[in-house]
Amino acid sequence: MGNGVQEQQASLKQGEVLHVASSSPSEHTTRSILNSLFSGALAGAVAKTAVAPLDRTKIIFQVSSARFSAKEAYRLIYRTYRKDGFYSLWRGNSATMVRVIPYAAIQFCAHEQYKRLLGSYYGFQGRALPPLPRLLAGAMAGTTAAMLTYPLDMVRARMAVTPKEMYSNILHVFVRISREEGLATLYRGFAPTILGVVPYAGLSFFTYETLKKLHAERSGRLQPYSYERLAFGACAGLIGQSASYPLDVVRRRMQTAGVTGHTYGTILGTMKEIVSEEGVVRGLYKGLSMNWVKGPIAVGISFTTFDLTQILLKKLHQMGYTAR
């Protein structure tokens, strides 16, 4: 041990000084925000790409009156593959990435900042938040991201349910909607989106953070293993999406009304029409069983990717600032 101390002192005399202490609070905050943005963007991109075929299939059933079943979903995926090829299963994924990358980046970054602000307000700085602020931080993060990226979600839904001849690319969707239906159409379905994202994001982040806190208390390990993070994220996705699913169906119907021949105008009006034509379970919960497969996988991958990327970036920073 003495030799190690002497070697470190010698290296310091040669000019290889430690720089961690010289980092100002503003630099630390800026670095934290940038790390969260990058980690969130990567998490969203990886998770959504992994489940894109299932997500596209779910949206097609959500916006139609066709009865959903696992068998019919499989048939739709198979027909799409045979007719248009393997990569057609990811049709609309480019629009999804354009939306998901900024959405996930903003959501995860906002969540970290809201946790810090609420922790400071409630006197829990640097520690796990109490249940109510924990729920509030997730809900506020989801709302912030949804408000800033909603038109991209609208475009993605249109591309997912239309043939490729109708819209050639993302910009084409924006241009056609603006010309033929008006700019206000880009925000059709915004109200149910916000109403749905509050319980979805709130419960997802709340469940994941709570499970990590309980795990640390029971196991004595501050950091769960990767498979444990995936399991925690899967539970979070299952609870969050189940709670907000009817509003997700309403949102999709309102977003795609211009290409499906319907005239959905309000949340309650859309719900009433869906229930009268298809029933409560088969209408408002259409595709939920697929979401129970897709959702936990996507959310589990998303949370795990974010956490592991954050840990990696912190380690790289420490390595880079240990010695020059």
Order of alpha helices (4+ residues) and beta strands (2+ residues): alpha-alpha-alpha-alpha-alpha-alpha-alpha-alpha-alpha-alpha-alpha-alpha
